[in-house]
Amino acid sequence: MPPRRDLSTFNTVTGQAVEQSSTNFTEGLVKLGNQIIETSQEAKINENISRAQLGLAEMDNDFRRRAQTDPFNQEILDEYKTNRKEFLSTLGDEISPLFRQEWNKSAANLTNQSDLSNQAWGFKQARVNTIQSVNTSIANNMALAAEAGRDYAVNATT
């Protein structure tokens, strides 16, 4: 008959093993959960960045259409900036507060890019408007000269 084993410490050893494996399992589950949440929020941030880019492109085009004759019209610019801020804020509300700082950085970058693009467009459009004004002035002066010439011709023959 084989010798009998002392089983008096069996529960203690088993209990410790269960606690350790339970702790490891819990830690692993927490890590996995954190990774899933982080990945989910990163995906949501990326989705909202693409939505923001599309929305800002539409807003920029609308702003440029409305401000075409006066690219630096402060009233139109203020309205545009207010709408843009509300739009980005709405998208930011969909992001977890734990990841909001990352969203805010992305939104600030998009805002800066939009401002620079609109400012460059404004300078270009102001130049286009200036050229149109000069050309219109030249055409008007030529028409005035033609009228003056006709008037002279009429008065010179009488």
Beta strands, then each sheet from edge to edge (+ up, - down):
end
